[in-house]
Amino acid sequence: METMTDLKDETVAGLKKLVRMNYDASKGYADAAERISCDGCESVFRTAGETRERFAAELKSALRMSDEDVPDGGSALGLFHRCWLNVRSALNGGDEEVVLTEAIRGESALVEEYEEVLVDTAGSPLNATLQRHITSVRATRDSLESLKESRS
């Protein structure tokens, strides 16, 4: 039986991936908040970035309780995605729609990963935490989609 101090390998692997993805999202939102000037976007981005940073910290804490190694940062893919967003945004003159589209895409990818981890870790003592996280990520994605639609 899985406990907080003895997590299964599948749970550990899923948590590590979510730590990296949340870290990547946090950095991406901080970058985007600096670039975007639309009403309401900066606030949504800053809040989402802070939330993703908190989620990463919560998941790191769970890994530490189980004496697992904790990822220090994000993924190479996340770094690439932020660089790509910078280039794409520059090519499009800082187009808000491009930034919002990429943020929505990132949140959708995070939702998919949480869904996979929730399936892989059914019955885990972390499921309530993961459910709380995915609910927040979905709400952020919905807010971003509303912002994007209001600009169309």
mmCIF file of the C-alpha atoms, coordinates in Angstrom:
data_MODEL
# 
_entry.id   MODEL 
# 
loop_
_atom_site.group_PDB 
_atom_site.id 
_atom_site.type_symbol 
_atom_site.label_atom_id 
_atom_site.label_alt_id 
_atom_site.label_comp_id 
_atom_site.label_asym_id 
_atom_site.label_entity_id 
_atom_site.label_seq_id 
_atom_site.pdbx_PDB_ins_code 
_atom_site.Cartn_x 
_atom_site.Cartn_y 
_atom_site.Cartn_z 
_atom_site.occupancy 
_atom_site.B_iso_or_equiv 
_atom_site.pdbx_formal_charge 
_atom_site.auth_seq_id 
_atom_site.auth_comp_id 
_atom_site.auth_asym_id 
_atom_site.auth_atom_id 
_atom_site.pdbx_PDB_model_num 
ATOM 1   C CA . MET A 1 1   ? 0.000   0.000  0.000   1.00 0.00 ? 1   MET A CA 1 
ATOM 2   C CA . GLU A 1 2   ? 1.305   3.405  -0.992  1.00 0.00 ? 2   GLU A CA 1 
ATOM 3   C CA . THR A 1 3   ? 1.889   5.994  1.716   1.00 0.00 ? 3   THR A CA 1 
ATOM 4   C CA . MET A 1 4   ? 3.286   9.530  1.686   1.00 0.00 ? 4   MET A CA 1 
ATOM 5   C CA . THR A 1 5   ? 6.626   8.211  2.937   1.00 0.00 ? 5   THR A CA 1 
ATOM 6   C CA . ASP A 1 6   ? 6.700   5.266  0.532   1.00 0.00 ? 6   ASP A CA 1 
ATOM 7   C CA . LEU A 1 7   ? 5.475   6.321  -2.899  1.00 0.00 ? 7   LEU A CA 1 
ATOM 8   C CA . LYS A 1 8   ? 5.259   3.856  -5.783  1.00 0.00 ? 8   LYS A CA 1 
ATOM 9   C CA . ASP A 1 9   ? 7.653   4.243  -8.706  1.00 0.00 ? 9   ASP A CA 1 
ATOM 10  C CA . GLU A 1 10  ? 4.802   5.310  -11.022 1.00 0.00 ? 10  GLU A CA 1 
ATOM 11  C CA . THR A 1 11  ? 3.768   8.026  -8.582  1.00 0.00 ? 11  THR A CA 1 
ATOM 12  C CA . VAL A 1 12  ? 7.346   9.289  -8.222  1.00 0.00 ? 12  VAL A CA 1 
ATOM 13  C CA . ALA A 1 13  ? 7.842   9.416  -11.995 1.00 0.00 ? 13  ALA A CA 1 
ATOM 14  C CA . GLY A 1 14  ? 4.554   11.259 -12.500 1.00 0.00 ? 14  GLY A CA 1 
ATOM 15  C CA . LEU A 1 15  ? 5.268   13.752 -9.723  1.00 0.00 ? 15  LEU A CA 1 
ATOM 16  C CA . LYS A 1 16  ? 8.713   14.519 -11.106 1.00 0.00 ? 16  LYS A CA 1 
ATOM 17  C CA . LYS A 1 17  ? 7.266   15.219 -14.542 1.00 0.00 ? 17  LYS A CA 1 
ATOM 18  C CA . LEU A 1 18  ? 4.582   17.456 -13.025 1.00 0.00 ? 18  LEU A CA 1 
ATOM 19  C CA . VAL A 1 19  ? 7.216   19.343 -10.988 1.00 0.00 ? 19  VAL A CA 1 
ATOM 20  C CA . ARG A 1 20  ? 9.130   20.092 -14.193 1.00 0.00 ? 20  ARG A CA 1 
ATOM 21  C CA . MET A 1 21  ? 6.007   21.070 -16.118 1.00 0.00 ? 21  MET A CA 1 
ATOM 22  C CA . ASN A 1 22  ? 4.766   23.357 -13.339 1.00 0.00 ? 22  ASN A CA 1 
ATOM 23  C CA . TYR A 1 23  ? 8.211   24.949 -13.110 1.00 0.00 ? 23  TYR A CA 1 
ATOM 24  C CA . ASP A 1 24  ? 8.216   25.461 -16.886 1.00 0.00 ? 24  ASP A CA 1 
ATOM 25  C CA . ALA A 1 25  ? 4.728   26.984 -16.734 1.00 0.00 ? 25  ALA A CA 1 
ATOM 26  C CA . SER A 1 26  ? 5.751   29.300 -13.904 1.00 0.00 ? 26  SER A CA 1 
ATOM 27  C CA . LYS A 1 27  ? 8.707   30.618 -15.882 1.00 0.00 ? 27  LYS A CA 1 
ATOM 28  C CA . GLY A 1 28  ? 6.643   30.872 -19.060 1.00 0.00 ? 28  GLY A CA 1 
ATOM 29  C CA . TYR A 1 29  ? 3.966   32.926 -17.336 1.00 0.00 ? 29  TYR A CA 1 
ATOM 30  C CA . ALA A 1 30  ? 6.564   35.254 -15.814 1.00 0.00 ? 30  ALA A CA 1 
ATOM 31  C CA . ASP A 1 31  ? 8.075   35.792 -19.275 1.00 0.00 ? 31  ASP A CA 1 
ATOM 32  C CA . ALA A 1 32  ? 4.660   36.330 -20.870 1.00 0.00 ? 32  ALA A CA 1 
ATOM 33  C CA . ALA A 1 33  ? 3.545   38.777 -18.170 1.00 0.00 ? 33  ALA A CA 1 
ATOM 34  C CA . GLU A 1 34  ? 6.520   40.952 -19.091 1.00 0.00 ? 34  GLU A CA 1 
ATOM 35  C CA . ARG A 1 35  ? 5.643   40.925 -22.811 1.00 0.00 ? 35  ARG A CA 1 
ATOM 36  C CA . ILE A 1 36  ? 1.884   41.253 -22.898 1.00 0.00 ? 36  ILE A CA 1 
ATOM 37  C CA . SER A 1 37  ? -0.041  44.468 -22.503 1.00 0.00 ? 37  SER A CA 1 
ATOM 38  C CA . CYS A 1 38  ? -3.685  43.470 -22.877 1.00 0.00 ? 38  CYS A CA 1 
ATOM 39  C CA . ASP A 1 39  ? -6.127  44.363 -20.107 1.00 0.00 ? 39  ASP A CA 1 
ATOM 40  C CA . GLY A 1 40  ? -6.366  41.560 -17.584 1.00 0.00 ? 40  GLY A CA 1 
ATOM 41  C CA . CYS A 1 41  ? -3.692  39.362 -19.166 1.00 0.00 ? 41  CYS A CA 1 
ATOM 42  C CA . GLU A 1 42  ? -0.755  40.426 -17.029 1.00 0.00 ? 42  GLU A CA 1 
ATOM 43  C CA . SER A 1 43  ? -2.678  39.782 -13.819 1.00 0.00 ? 43  SER A CA 1 
ATOM 44  C CA . VAL A 1 44  ? -3.877  36.358 -15.008 1.00 0.00 ? 44  VAL A CA 1 
ATOM 45  C CA . PHE A 1 45  ? -0.346  35.434 -16.080 1.00 0.00 ? 45  PHE A CA 1 
ATOM 46  C CA . ARG A 1 46  ? 1.263   36.547 -12.823 1.00 0.00 ? 46  ARG A CA 1 
ATOM 47  C CA . THR A 1 47  ? -1.323  34.710 -10.728 1.00 0.00 ? 47  THR A CA 1 
ATOM 48  C CA . ALA A 1 48  ? -1.023  31.552 -12.838 1.00 0.00 ? 48  ALA A CA 1 
ATOM 49  C CA . GLY A 1 49  ? 2.774   31.685 -12.611 1.00 0.00 ? 49  GLY A CA 1 
ATOM 50  C CA . GLU A 1 50  ? 2.677   32.002 -8.833  1.00 0.00 ? 50  GLU A CA 1 
ATOM 51  C CA . THR A 1 51  ? 0.174   29.152 -8.617  1.00 0.00 ? 51  THR A CA 1 
ATOM 52  C CA . ARG A 1 52  ? 2.304   26.865 -10.813 1.00 0.00 ? 52  ARG A CA 1 
ATOM 53  C CA . GLU A 1 53  ? 5.338   27.678 -8.649  1.00 0.00 ? 53  GLU A CA 1 
ATOM 54  C CA . ARG A 1 54  ? 3.344   26.750 -5.531  1.00 0.00 ? 54  ARG A CA 1 
ATOM 55  C CA . PHE A 1 55  ? 2.166   23.505 -7.166  1.00 0.00 ? 55  PHE A CA 1 
ATOM 56  C CA . ALA A 1 56  ? 5.772   22.573 -7.994  1.00 0.00 ? 56  ALA A CA 1 
ATOM 57  C CA . ALA A 1 57  ? 6.763   23.251 -4.369  1.00 0.00 ? 57  ALA A CA 1 
ATOM 58  C CA . GLU A 1 58  ? 3.897   21.091 -3.057  1.00 0.00 ? 58  GLU A CA 1 
ATOM 59  C CA . LEU A 1 59  ? 4.888   18.196 -5.316  1.00 0.00 ? 59  LEU A CA 1 
ATOM 60  C CA . LYS A 1 60  ? 8.566   18.586 -4.371  1.00 0.00 ? 60  LYS A CA 1 
ATOM 61  C CA . SER A 1 61  ? 7.577   18.405 -0.721  1.00 0.00 ? 61  SER A CA 1 
ATOM 62  C CA . ALA A 1 62  ? 5.737   15.124 -1.350  1.00 0.00 ? 62  ALA A CA 1 
ATOM 63  C CA . LEU A 1 63  ? 8.797   13.713 -3.110  1.00 0.00 ? 63  LEU A CA 1 
ATOM 64  C CA . ARG A 1 64  ? 11.055  14.753 -0.218  1.00 0.00 ? 64  ARG A CA 1 
ATOM 65  C CA . MET A 1 65  ? 8.732   13.054 2.293   1.00 0.00 ? 65  MET A CA 1 
ATOM 66  C CA . SER A 1 66  ? 9.365   9.838  0.403   1.00 0.00 ? 66  SER A CA 1 
ATOM 67  C CA . ASP A 1 67  ? 13.152  10.442 0.280   1.00 0.00 ? 67  ASP A CA 1 
ATOM 68  C CA . GLU A 1 68  ? 13.096  10.882 -3.480  1.00 0.00 ? 68  GLU A CA 1 
ATOM 69  C CA . ASP A 1 69  ? 15.342  13.106 -5.572  1.00 0.00 ? 69  ASP A CA 1 
ATOM 70  C CA . VAL A 1 70  ? 13.640  16.357 -6.465  1.00 0.00 ? 70  VAL A CA 1 
ATOM 71  C CA . PRO A 1 71  ? 14.021  18.004 -9.884  1.00 0.00 ? 71  PRO A CA 1 
ATOM 72  C CA . ASP A 1 72  ? 15.855  21.330 -9.623  1.00 0.00 ? 72  ASP A CA 1 
ATOM 73  C CA . GLY A 1 73  ? 14.204  23.020 -12.560 1.00 0.00 ? 73  GLY A CA 1 
ATOM 74  C CA . GLY A 1 74  ? 12.189  22.582 -15.663 1.00 0.00 ? 74  GLY A CA 1 
ATOM 75  C CA . SER A 1 75  ? 12.666  20.549 -18.778 1.00 0.00 ? 75  SER A CA 1 
ATOM 76  C CA . ALA A 1 76  ? 14.648  21.201 -21.927 1.00 0.00 ? 76  ALA A CA 1 
ATOM 77  C CA . LEU A 1 77  ? 11.329  21.120 -23.783 1.00 0.00 ? 77  LEU A CA 1 
ATOM 78  C CA . GLY A 1 78  ? 9.981   23.872 -21.536 1.00 0.00 ? 78  GLY A CA 1 
ATOM 79  C CA . LEU A 1 79  ? 13.028  26.024 -22.167 1.00 0.00 ? 79  LEU A CA 1 
ATOM 80  C CA . PHE A 1 80  ? 12.650  25.424 -25.890 1.00 0.00 ? 80  PHE A CA 1 
ATOM 81  C CA . HIS A 1 81  ? 8.964   26.343 -25.719 1.00 0.00 ? 81  HIS A CA 1 
ATOM 82  C CA . ARG A 1 82  ? 9.742   29.641 -23.943 1.00 0.00 ? 82  ARG A CA 1 
ATOM 83  C CA . CYS A 1 83  ? 12.414  30.443 -26.530 1.00 0.00 ? 83  CYS A CA 1 
ATOM 84  C CA . TRP A 1 84  ? 10.017  29.562 -29.341 1.00 0.00 ? 84  TRP A CA 1 
ATOM 85  C CA . LEU A 1 85  ? 7.356   31.801 -27.814 1.00 0.00 ? 85  LEU A CA 1 
ATOM 86  C CA . ASN A 1 86  ? 9.873   34.664 -27.656 1.00 0.00 ? 86  ASN A CA 1 
ATOM 87  C CA . VAL A 1 87  ? 10.775  34.209 -31.321 1.00 0.00 ? 87  VAL A CA 1 
ATOM 88  C CA . ARG A 1 88  ? 7.174   33.759 -32.433 1.00 0.00 ? 88  ARG A CA 1 
ATOM 89  C CA . SER A 1 89  ? 6.048   36.763 -30.427 1.00 0.00 ? 89  SER A CA 1 
ATOM 90  C CA . ALA A 1 90  ? 8.833   38.900 -31.906 1.00 0.00 ? 90  ALA A CA 1 
ATOM 91  C CA . LEU A 1 91  ? 7.955   37.811 -35.434 1.00 0.00 ? 91  LEU A CA 1 
ATOM 92  C CA . ASN A 1 92  ? 4.316   38.677 -34.826 1.00 0.00 ? 92  ASN A CA 1 
ATOM 93  C CA . GLY A 1 93  ? 5.068   42.039 -33.241 1.00 0.00 ? 93  GLY A CA 1 
ATOM 94  C CA . GLY A 1 94  ? 4.167   40.890 -29.730 1.00 0.00 ? 94  GLY A CA 1 
ATOM 95  C CA . ASP A 1 95  ? 0.715   39.752 -30.879 1.00 0.00 ? 95  ASP A CA 1 
ATOM 96  C CA . GLU A 1 96  ? -1.391  39.080 -27.781 1.00 0.00 ? 96  GLU A CA 1 
ATOM 97  C CA . GLU A 1 97  ? -3.292  36.317 -29.541 1.00 0.00 ? 97  GLU A CA 1 
ATOM 98  C CA . VAL A 1 98  ? -0.053  34.386 -30.130 1.00 0.00 ? 98  VAL A CA 1 
ATOM 99  C CA . VAL A 1 99  ? 0.899   34.638 -26.454 1.00 0.00 ? 99  VAL A CA 1 
ATOM 100 C CA . LEU A 1 100 ? -2.584  33.613 -25.317 1.00 0.00 ? 100 LEU A CA 1 
ATOM 101 C CA . THR A 1 101 ? -2.683  30.710 -27.796 1.00 0.00 ? 101 THR A CA 1 
ATOM 102 C CA . GLU A 1 102 ? 0.638   29.378 -26.513 1.00 0.00 ? 102 GLU A CA 1 
ATOM 103 C CA . ALA A 1 103 ? -0.442  29.760 -22.885 1.00 0.00 ? 103 ALA A CA 1 
ATOM 104 C CA . ILE A 1 104 ? -3.653  27.844 -23.612 1.00 0.00 ? 104 ILE A CA 1 
ATOM 105 C CA . ARG A 1 105 ? -1.657  25.134 -25.377 1.00 0.00 ? 105 ARG A CA 1 
ATOM 106 C CA . GLY A 1 106 ? 0.654   24.859 -22.373 1.00 0.00 ? 106 GLY A CA 1 
ATOM 107 C CA . GLU A 1 107 ? -2.246  24.600 -19.921 1.00 0.00 ? 107 GLU A CA 1 
ATOM 108 C CA . SER A 1 108 ? -3.888  21.922 -22.085 1.00 0.00 ? 108 SER A CA 1 
ATOM 109 C CA . ALA A 1 109 ? -0.656  19.901 -22.062 1.00 0.00 ? 109 ALA A CA 1 
ATOM 110 C CA . LEU A 1 110 ? -0.485  20.255 -18.278 1.00 0.00 ? 110 LEU A CA 1 
ATOM 111 C CA . VAL A 1 111 ? -4.099  19.087 -17.915 1.00 0.00 ? 111 VAL A CA 1 
ATOM 112 C CA . GLU A 1 112 ? -3.307  16.022 -20.052 1.00 0.00 ? 112 GLU A CA 1 
ATOM 113 C CA . GLU A 1 113 ? -0.291  15.182 -17.900 1.00 0.00 ? 113 GLU A CA 1 
ATOM 114 C CA . TYR A 1 114 ? -2.268  15.554 -14.665 1.00 0.00 ? 114 TYR A CA 1 
ATOM 115 C CA . GLU A 1 115 ? -4.965  13.274 -16.123 1.00 0.00 ? 115 GLU A CA 1 
ATOM 116 C CA . GLU A 1 116 ? -2.344  10.627 -16.971 1.00 0.00 ? 116 GLU A CA 1 
ATOM 117 C CA . VAL A 1 117 ? -0.747  10.847 -13.540 1.00 0.00 ? 117 VAL A CA 1 
ATOM 118 C CA . LEU A 1 118 ? -4.149  10.606 -11.841 1.00 0.00 ? 118 LEU A CA 1 
ATOM 119 C CA . VAL A 1 119 ? -4.906  7.412  -13.774 1.00 0.00 ? 119 VAL A CA 1 
ATOM 120 C CA . ASP A 1 120 ? -1.457  5.958  -13.030 1.00 0.00 ? 120 ASP A CA 1 
ATOM 121 C CA . THR A 1 121 ? -1.689  6.816  -9.329  1.00 0.00 ? 121 THR A CA 1 
ATOM 122 C CA . ALA A 1 122 ? -5.285  5.855  -8.567  1.00 0.00 ? 122 ALA A CA 1 
ATOM 123 C CA . GLY A 1 123 ? -5.613  5.397  -4.819  1.00 0.00 ? 123 GLY A CA 1 
ATOM 124 C CA . SER A 1 124 ? -2.482  7.396  -4.069  1.00 0.00 ? 124 SER A CA 1 
ATOM 125 C CA . PRO A 1 125 ? -2.518  9.572  -0.956  1.00 0.00 ? 125 PRO A CA 1 
ATOM 126 C CA . LEU A 1 126 ? -1.681  12.453 -3.309  1.00 0.00 ? 126 LEU A CA 1 
ATOM 127 C CA . ASN A 1 127 ? -4.831  12.190 -5.418  1.00 0.00 ? 127 ASN A CA 1 
ATOM 128 C CA . ALA A 1 128 ? -6.651  14.967 -3.534  1.00 0.00 ? 128 ALA A CA 1 
ATOM 129 C CA . THR A 1 129 ? -3.702  17.298 -4.139  1.00 0.00 ? 129 THR A CA 1 
ATOM 130 C CA . LEU A 1 130 ? -3.523  16.316 -7.804  1.00 0.00 ? 130 LEU A CA 1 
ATOM 131 C CA . GLN A 1 131 ? -7.286  16.836 -8.210  1.00 0.00 ? 131 GLN A CA 1 
ATOM 132 C CA . ARG A 1 132 ? -7.016  20.301 -6.655  1.00 0.00 ? 132 ARG A CA 1 
ATOM 133 C CA . HIS A 1 133 ? -4.164  21.142 -9.020  1.00 0.00 ? 133 HIS A CA 1 
ATOM 134 C CA . ILE A 1 134 ? -5.920  19.945 -12.171 1.00 0.00 ? 134 ILE A CA 1 
ATOM 135 C CA . THR A 1 135 ? -9.070  21.867 -11.247 1.00 0.00 ? 135 THR A CA 1 
ATOM 136 C CA . SER A 1 136 ? -6.997  25.048 -10.972 1.00 0.00 ? 136 SER A CA 1 
ATOM 137 C CA . VAL A 1 137 ? -5.162  24.398 -14.242 1.00 0.00 ? 137 VAL A CA 1 
ATOM 138 C CA . ARG A 1 138 ? -8.456  23.865 -16.058 1.00 0.00 ? 138 ARG A CA 1 
ATOM 139 C CA . ALA A 1 139 ? -9.838  27.100 -14.582 1.00 0.00 ? 139 ALA A CA 1 
ATOM 140 C CA . THR A 1 140 ? -6.767  29.008 -15.759 1.00 0.00 ? 140 THR A CA 1 
ATOM 141 C CA . ARG A 1 141 ? -7.091  27.521 -19.231 1.00 0.00 ? 141 ARG A CA 1 
ATOM 142 C CA . ASP A 1 142 ? -10.756 28.572 -19.313 1.00 0.00 ? 142 ASP A CA 1 
ATOM 143 C CA . SER A 1 143 ? -9.815  32.117 -18.220 1.00 0.00 ? 143 SER A CA 1 
ATOM 144 C CA . LEU A 1 144 ? -7.201  32.327 -20.939 1.00 0.00 ? 144 LEU A CA 1 
ATOM 145 C CA . GLU A 1 145 ? -9.662  31.101 -23.546 1.00 0.00 ? 145 GLU A CA 1 
ATOM 146 C CA . SER A 1 146 ? -12.157 33.755 -22.415 1.00 0.00 ? 146 SER A CA 1 
ATOM 147 C CA . LEU A 1 147 ? -9.491  36.456 -22.664 1.00 0.00 ? 147 LEU A CA 1 
ATOM 148 C CA . LYS A 1 148 ? -8.577  35.275 -26.148 1.00 0.00 ? 148 LYS A CA 1 
ATOM 149 C CA . GLU A 1 149 ? -12.218 35.194 -27.276 1.00 0.00 ? 149 GLU A CA 1 
ATOM 150 C CA . SER A 1 150 ? -12.809 38.702 -25.917 1.00 0.00 ? 150 SER A CA 1 
ATOM 151 C CA . ARG A 1 151 ? -10.029 39.950 -28.206 1.00 0.00 ? 151 ARG A CA 1 
ATOM 152 C CA . SER A 1 152 ? -11.376 38.317 -31.366 1.00 0.00 ? 152 SER A CA 1 
# 
